[in-house]
Each structure stands twice: as structure tokens, then as C-alpha cells.
Amino acid sequence: MSPPPIIIIGNGIAGTTLARQLRKRSQQPILIISKESDYFFSRTALMYVYMGHLSWDQLEPYEQGFWKKNKIDLLRAEITSIQQNEKTIVLSNGERLAYDRLVLATGSTPNRFGWKGQELKGVQGLYTKQDLEQLEAMTPRIKRAVIVGGGLIGIELAEMLHSRGIEVTFLVREKNFWNTVISATEGSMIEQHIVEHGINLKTSTSLVEICGDEEGNAVAVVTDKGEKIPCEFVGLTAGVRPNIDFLKGSDLNINRGILVDDFLQTNLTDVYAIGDCAELRQPKSNRRAIEAVWYVGRMMGETLALTLSGKKTAYQPSHWFNSAKFFDIEYQTYGVVAPEEHENEAHFTWQDPTKLRSVRFSYNPETERFLGINSFGIRLRHERFEKWLNDKANINTVIKQLKEANFDPEFYTHYEQNIQNAWQAQHNLINL
């Protein structure tokens, strides 16, 4: 009789990385269960399928024979509960599966804040394969759309719909776009870019109600300004939350996410959680308890693979980094860069006067230690900033050596000298 497998619930980047890394170290049976898709796909590239830049099969990094070749079993199913005493899980069809160790990598789900009409047809988020398929099916009848929520998924969805000639209104509750992450100056630059692309951007505006017709279709939204905006589609992109509703009422310790220790273990023996659904009981300095980004899921998968193959290893995240794209503006961030200056963090900002390009450096004003950078429209090398952050480099050193971090091809305009000149002028330096 075969031994029970390590069961991984979720085939996103966290679960798939764990399975791959575990297989390199162990021959123990592995089973990945997902209700969303048969195979792992690149979730961050969903928009490019809709826009015609990629086909669906190009979103799958591995050939379909990869899984059988590596003896990783796949199952398309939905889990409804965990029976800890029996070390089994229960599927929606009533089937029970025994596990040796269980890993929850169930990802995120879009936030819904109880808006009236949020269950109408034509109202959805953009996170799953099913979301993309549903949007594609509805698109022929959509002439006007409203996007609710000023984050990364919201701007992606706005660009997608705009690419099909759909009139888009973008509601952002805050005064400035993404003001919990970037500065007001950076936000204003992105807002200008959004408007220049034909999007009707409304900041300081919240959704109050989604109106429907007699057949249950969304036909308009009402804002807190009393405005009624006709539409056939409403995109709810006001952030995401851990996808753990099916676990409520279980013996797992749950807060916003599934609570885990430094080794990514839950309060239940042989049960772990990784990726978007995991919440660290003791997050590292300057890091959040839940970090729903691709590379965190990957690193958690790599770390847990070591533990499950006999080398118990604590999760140690690298320096924070992220990247995104706002229409034509590429965004990167490394280290700690708060939206505004505070006592232990000073900022130096350079913005090109003619193009939508900018960088904002963060550093300690007392020690001049480099803390982080935001970059818009200038590609930077991850490994270079990782080294400067590890070395606790001086801000003057970083700016002086900035050319070493430029990732743009040689035929792109480079801005290092302009940035250095501005830094010298601001700090009355003769030579950097």
C-alpha cells in the first residue's frame, strides 16, 4: 500500500514551487489539488491573454507532461474541510483523502465590502482563470465599464477594457492614486498618465451602490458624490484577502489569514500554510504579516520544501521589492520607501521635466544609510540594489554608482548624470 502523500491545496506559485523543490529532495508522493485550473499558470499575465499579446497555453511555464515525468500528481477538485484527527481532507464530492503532511496554498480572493448590488451579473474581480473567461464572455455587450479601487489590479483591468474600445471610469477612494504605497507626487504623475490614455479617473470618489435591471444585470453605479454612472460592467478591484472562507469554523488558528510560525507551520500538527493565505504570527521588521505578492509565495515554497525534506528552515524574506506597469510606465521598488518622509526616513526625488520618469530615494538622515528606492520609467537591476541594501550602503555611494544598476538597453536614454547633478545641487556637494 502506497504511503499517504504530501497534499498541497492550491497550484499557484507558492504550491507549485513547493512541489518542484520538494521533488528535487525527496521521492515521497506529492499531490497538488486545485479547483481553479488543471495546471499551474502565470497569474500576473492574465491581462495579456485578454489583450491578445499571449495565448492561454503560453501562460503555462511547464509542458503538461512535466508533472507525470516528475511524479507530481494533479487533481482538479475542491476541498471542503480538514479532519485533523484522521489526517484526511474532505472534497466537495464527499471523497476523503489521507495525507502525511498538508500544505494550504489557497491564494487570495477579491475584497467585497457589502456594496448593494455586488452580486449582480456583470460585477466581478480579476484574479482567477474563471474571472478572465467570464470577462471575455461578457465583453461583446460591454460599452461602458466602472472600475472600483485604485490599486494594481484596477489599473490592469482599466487598460484591458480600454484596449477593446470600452469606455472606462475609474473610481479611486483616496485623494491620490495608490497613496498608501507611493507619494502624492508619484501618484499625480500616474494619474496624469491614466487620463492621457482616455480613462475617466475620479479620485476622492467612493462606490455607494450598484444598480441593476429586472434581469439582474448591472446597469449603473452610484457614487458618494451623488453621481449615477451608466455601465454594463463593474470591476471590483479594491484589494484582495486570503482565500480561507472554507476553513472558518475549523480548528485552525485564523486571523485575517492562516496564522503560521517562522517555519510556516499552523497550530495543527503536520499542517502548513504558504503564500497569500499565510499570516506570520511575528512578521519581520518593516514587513507585513500578509504579503500577497508573487515572489513571497515563491520564497515560502522554497523554504518549506527544505523543512519537509528534513532540513528545518525558518522563513527569512529578502529585502522588499515589487514591480508593476501603469500603461506605459514601468514601476519598481526596492527596500523601504514610505509614501511620505518621517523622523527616521528622508527622501530625495528626481523627476524628468519632459517625460514621465522619476526616482525617489529613501535614506536615514542621521547615518545616511540607503533604505530604498522607487523608480518610474527607468529599469533597475534587482541584484545591485539587493547588494546595496545588504551592505547597508551610504546614499552617496548608491547615487554615485547608480549607473551600475541601470537595466535599460544602451539605446535607451540614461538619467544617472541628471540625478547625480540634482543630488549634488540639493546637498551643496562639489564632487559626489
Secondary structure as UniProt FT lines:
FT   STRAND          6..9
FT   HELIX           13..25
FT   STRAND          30..34
FT   HELIX           43..45
FT   HELIX           46..50
FT   TURN            51..52
FT   HELIX           56..59
FT   TURN            64..65
FT   HELIX           66..69
FT   TURN            70..71
FT   STRAND          72..76
FT   STRAND          79..83
FT   HELIX           84..86
FT   STRAND          88..91
FT   TURN            92..93
FT   STRAND          96..98
FT   STRAND          101..104
FT   STRAND          108..110
FT   TURN            117..119
FT   STRAND          123..124
FT   HELIX           129..138
FT   HELIX           139..141
FT   STRAND          144..148
FT   HELIX           152..163
FT   TURN            164..165
FT   STRAND          167..171
FT   TURN            177..181
FT   HELIX           184..196
FT   TURN            197..198
FT   STRAND          200..202
FT   STRAND          207..212
FT   TURN            214..215
FT   STRAND          217..223
FT   TURN            224..225
FT   STRAND          228..230
FT   STRAND          233..236
FT   STRAND          240..242
FT   HELIX           245..247
FT   TURN            248..249
FT   STRAND          258..260
FT   TURN            262..263
FT   TURN            269..270
FT   STRAND          271..273
FT   HELIX           275..277
FT   STRAND          278..280
FT   TURN            285..286
FT   HELIX           294..308
FT   TURN            309..310
FT   STRAND          321..326
FT   TURN            327..328
FT   STRAND          329..335
FT   TURN            343..344
FT   STRAND          345..351
FT   STRAND          358..363
FT   TURN            365..367
FT   STRAND          369..376
FT   HELIX           382..390
FT   TURN            391..392
FT   HELIX           395..400
FT   HELIX           402..405
FT   TURN            410..411
FT   HELIX           416..427
//
